[in-house]
């Protein structure tokens, strides 16, 4: 069994959750950006980004169970992609806005602040849980080293 296996798992999760928090922060910061990028000479609103994570190893559960029985640990998590949410932009009626269309609607980003805040709380809690696991692993290794004194 690798002594630092728990550190590797927790550090990969910390890195992934930190990236997730950064992407959520970007979504929140751009919730009012109706000029996100220029496409074919037209401004389109910012599009919400989503982080997708998966285990580093794509083995079946039986493989992990066998590995655990032999004393080895998992391999952690990785971010596989940052994709755009396919939800269409939200039309907001504001005929005085300079970007309003012929019907008076301004197309705003598909960012729902309530959903983003919930995702941010989830990412923060996951980050905190991994810090706790990392500290517990560190404490166990320290106590094991103190046995010889």
Helices and strands as residue ranges (DSSP letters): H 5-29, E 37-39, E 42-44, E 49-55, H 61-69, E 77-84, E 90-93, E 105-108, H 113-146
